Every structure is written in structure tokens, then in C-alpha cells.
Amino acid sequence: MGHYRRLKDPSSFRKLAAAMWRPPNDPHIFGFVDIEMTGPLALLERYNLDHGCKVTVTHMVTRALAIALHDNPEVNAKVTFGSILLRNRVDIFCQVATDDGRDLSGSLIKGVDDLSMAEIAATLSRSAARIRKDEDPAFKRSRDLFKTLPLWALRVLLPGISLLSNSLDLHMPGLGMPRDPFGSAMVTSVGMLGVDSGFAPFTPIARCPVILTVTKIKRRPWVVGEGIEPRPVLRLCGTFDHRVIDGYHAGKLCEAVEELFSEPERLLTETER
């Protein structure tokens, strides 16, 4: 066999693995950034008192990611029919737990880079309340459809829905699947589950190039001057679509988010400042 020779007597697991998995054909890349949260948490406390609202760290992260995407428009894109299409607006899909945590849905917030943290929190709160009370027609239609169909039928249906809503950019609220339903990025909070590190997989029918998991804030060693102190640290874990985002772009997004949290007042709108 020229430059190669056959492995003799492979273990049962190696034979099983070679038979079970196909060659890599997956655009996932992963990365995380640690954010020291002393300043942002202080701002968050003042912000909620001043505005009489309940903004959380997840809302702060959503706002920061929206600003980062706005400032790096080349990654606010999707791949369809062999082309990379840039979006003209930053929409972010925030996941919402339903049915006492046993199910998962979400809400697409449009134009997030133009919204304040209070507006993001209010929009998501209203949407989550409608979903949990079973008062969201689009969610109800899609949930009922998916619960009724067997798995084999869903495997046939989902690629077709993705083709219509993503590739052909059609609006199908009757199926609970609006145009570009997952937007520019997805944000999911796993900190409430006690997870302090973890990456989310891409949803195959979504065409967003970024999924960010907001984990549990944990006290970690942090370099302060010449010493090390325990500080509250948020680990943001990102999954990126390598077809749109390479290491350079991922680094720029991480740097932008880090800078925003290092000067958290920049997360405020011009009016709020």
C-alpha cells in the first residue's frame, strides 16, 4: 500500500469507532472567554434600581453580542445556496425553558443593537410569558405539529422547512416558522442549571453563525496588578460556524465583548448615558 500499512489486530472499540463515525464534515469551532464581573455586576445593580426593571446577566450578554455583531458586520451572515449573505439587521434568538424546564423554545428579538438592556429584558419577558402560558400562536402551532409527527416524518419535514424559511426566505407563520427564525445569533443561559462551562451545538435548521452559552458566574483566581485575587468570573462559551467565522473573526468578537464588559457603561444606550 505504498506509504501505508494496515493496522493489525485493532481493538474492538477502534473497529466500532471506525465503522460508526463518518469522516469529519462539520463546521463547528469552539472558544470561550472569561469575563471579570465585579464592575458589570455593580452596574447591573444600579441599572435595575434606576430603571425599576429586572435586567439579568443574560440580557447584558445579549446586548454586548449585538453590539459586537453590529461592529463586525461581515460575520452577521448566513450560508445559502453556496453564497454568504450578509444580514442588514442584528436579530438574536434567546432560548426560553418551558414546561418546568422539560422543554425548550425561544424568542427572536429584532434589532437588538438598537435596544437598551431594559428593552431587551422587557421584550424577552413578554415573549417568554406568552410561550409559558401557551398564548403564543406560532409556538403553539409548531409545538403541536412536532409533537404529533413521528420522528421519521420530522426528519423529512425539517429540511424542507429550513429550505423554505432560510434558503428561500419565505415567511410561514402558519407553520410556526417565520422568515430567518433564528436570526444573527443564539444566546442560551445554562448558569441557572449550575453549569459553569459548556458549549451548545448548532441547530441544523438554523442559519446563525454564533451560539453563545451564558454560564454560572463562579469565583475564580484573577490577576489584579501583581497579585491574584478571587473574583466573580463569567465564562462565555461560543460555538461558531467556520463557514462564516474563522479564528480571526472569532477573536474580534471575543475582543469586542471583553472590551464592552471591561467598560460596562458602554453597554448603555446614548440616551441612558
N, C-alpha and C positions, 0 to 999 in steps of 0.2 A: 504493500500500500504506500510505497514511496516514503514520505517523511513521517508516516504514522504507523502505529501498530495497535492491534486490538487489545483491550484490557481483558486479561484472563481472570476468570472466576470472580466477577463482581459480586458485591454483597446483594442480598435480596432487596434492600432499600434502594440502592443505586439503580437496580434494574427497574424497580417500581417507579422511581422518580423519573427516569429517562422515558418510560412509557406513558406516564401520567401527564407530564407537562410538555407543552409545545415550546418551540424556540421563542425567546423574548420578542414581544410585539406590543409594547406598552409604553406610552409616552410619559408615565409618572416620573417626576423628580420631587425630592423632598428636602425641606430645610426648616430650621427653626431659629428664632431669635429670642433672647432673654431680655425682658424689659424691667428695669428697676422702677417700682411703682410708688415710692414714697410721695413724690410730687404729684403724679396723676391722681392718686387716691385722695390727697388733700384737696386738689382742685375739684374732684368729683363730689366731695362732701360739701364744699362751699357752693358748688353749682346747684345741687339739689335743694339746698336751703334757700338760695336766692331765687330759684325759679319755681319752687314748690312742686317738684316733679321727682320721678324715681328713675334717674339715669343709672345704668349699670356699666361695668367694665366692658361688657359685650357691645353696648351702644357706642362707647368710646372707640373700641377697636373697629367697629363698622364705619364710623366717621373717619378714622385715620386711614383705613384701607381705601375708602372712597377718594380721599384727597390724594393718596399715593397713586391711584389709578388715573385720576384726572391729570396729575402732573407727569405721568408716563403713558400717554395715550396709545403708544404702539403696542402695549400689552392688553389694552381693553379691546379684545378681538375674539373672533371665533373662526374655526376652520370649517368650510363648507364647500363641497364640490371642487376640492383641490385648490381653493383660494383662501387667503386670510383676509377676513373682512373686519374693518375697524368699526366699533360702535361709536355713536355720536353722543351717548349719554352714559353715565355711570349708574347702573342699577345693581343692587345687591340683594341676594336671596338669603334671608335669615331663617334658619331652621327652628321649628317650634315643636316641642314634645306635646303629644296628645294622649288621651285615653290613659291617664295616670302614668305616663311615661312608657307605655307599651307600644305606642305608635309614633310616627314622625310625619310632620308636614312642614310647612314653611310659608313665608310671605315674601314676595318680591317688592322691595322698596325702590321706587324710581327716583332718579335724580338725587342720589344720596349726598353727593358732594355739595349740593346747594342747600342741604338741610342742616339745622342745628342738631346737637345731641338730644335736646328736649323733643324736637320734632320727630327724630328717628325713634325715640322711645315711645312717644305717643302713637305714631303710626303702627309700630310693631305691636304695641299693647292692644290697640283696637282690632287689628287683624287676628292676633292670637286669641282674643276673647271670642270673636265670631267663629273661629275654627273650633275652639273647645266647646262652644255652646251649640255646635252643629248648625250655625246660621250663615256659613259661607257657602253659597250655591256652587261655586266652581270646585271647591274642595269636596263637597258632598257628592257631586256627580262623579268626580274622578275616583274617590274612595269607594263608592258603591260599585262602580264599574270594575275596579281592580279586585275587590273582594268577591265579586260574583264570578269572574272568569277563572278557569283553571290555569295552572302555570304554563302549560303548553300554548294556550291561547294568548297569554300575556307575552310570551316570547315572540310570537308572531306579530302582535299588535304594537308593541312598544317601538320597534324600529320604524314602523310606518308613521306613528305619531311624531317621532323625532324628525323624520324626513319632512313632514308637513309643517310642523311648528318651528323647526330650527332651520333646515336647509331651504325650504320654500317660503319661510317667513309668513306662514298663514296664521290667522287668529281663529282659534277654535274653543271659545269658552264653553260651548255645549258639551265638550268632552272634558272640561276642566283643565284644558291645556292651552293657555294663551300664547301669543307670539313671544318667542325667545323667553320661555318661562323662568329660566334660572339666572338670566342677566349676566353681568360682568364678572361676578364672583359670588361665592357662597361663604357664609360665616355660620359656624355651629359652636355652641357653648357646651363643653363637656366638664367644665370646672364644677358644676353643681353635682356631678356624678362622682366627684373626688379624684378625677383624672388630672394629673399634673404634667403629663406628656402623652401625645397621641396624634396620629395623622389620620385624616379622613380620606376614603377612596373617592375617585370621581364617579358621579352618577352617569352611566353610559348615555342616557338621553339628554344630558345637559351639555351645553357647549361653552361653559365658562372655564377660563384657564387657571383659576385660582380657587382653592378651598382653604379657608383658614379656621383652625380649631382654637377656641379660647379656653385655656385650661385653668386649673385651680391655681390661685396665687399661693405661693409657698415661700417660706423664709429660706433663703439660700445665702451662702457666703458671697460677699460682693466687695470688690476692691474699692476702697474710699481713700484717696490720697496715697499714702504709703502703707496703709493698713487694710485689714479685712474685717468687715462688719456683717452681721446678719441683716439682710434687708428683704422686704417683700418683693418677690420676683414673679412676673407673669411670663410664662413660656408660650409664645405664639408658634404654632406648628403649621407650616404651609405645604400643601400639595400643589404642584404646578404642572401644567400641560406643556411638555417640552416642544410640541409643535409650534407653540406661540411664545413661550418663555424659556430662554436659556439661562445659563448661570449669570450672565451679565445683567439681564433684566430682573431675575430673582434678587440679585444683590442690590439693585437700585430700589426695588420695592421694599426690601428689608431695611435699607438705609433710610428711606423716606419715613417709614413707620417709626423707626428708632428715634429719628430727629424730632418727630412730632411729639412723642412721649417724653423726650428729654426737655422739651419746652411745651408743656401741655396746654398753655394758653393759646397756642397756635391751633388747637382743636376747636376753639371758639369761632363763631362767625364774626365778620367785621362789625356787625351791629352789636353783638354781645360784648366785644372788646371795648 
